[in-house]
Amino acid sequence: MSFHSFMMLTVADDNNAELIKIWKERRCIEEAAETIAGFKYGEVLASDEDPRVTYIHCCWEKESCYQAWLDSPLRNKQIEDLTPIANVLEIKNILLTSKHLVEV
């Protein structure tokens, strides 16, 4: 089964559109896909409940692939680059292991 990571980013103002724009332009998910074996897919999700919150969801073959991404200097550079530009107040990681999957 797959391993999923969610990074919840909360920005200072009430509009996450700028963060999403910067995230996409910076190619953060694409860089993970290009540099880490075991990356399956990733997506940016905007909260409908809180306009300050954005989730970055990535799916990995296993937890060790995600750990390789966490240990990557490239990931650290992304966070360093984006946090001040996008006015990010908080970053929270949520980790989940798939236990049952139904695809249609």
Phi, psi and omega in degrees: 000165185271163176243133184242137174241137173237127174249120179262120179248128177246126180262162185288323182267184183266025182220111180274001182301321180294317177300314181298317179300312180296317181301314180292316180296325180286344178064041184299311181292319179300321179296321176297315180298323183283338189245344185242118174294140179095359173285129180258307178193165178210157180207156176255128182238127177265136179289132174276343182269329183222110184293357178267351190250134175231140176248138172251114182252125176231146178245135185234155177298321180202169185299326181295331176293317176297319179297323176299322177292317178300324182277353184288131174299332179296317178297315179299322178294320178301310181298317179299318181291317191274326187305309181287324183294316184270002179060047181282126179270322186215143173233126180230132178259135177237126184242136183220142174250129179293132179243340180203125183231132175237122178243146178238000000 
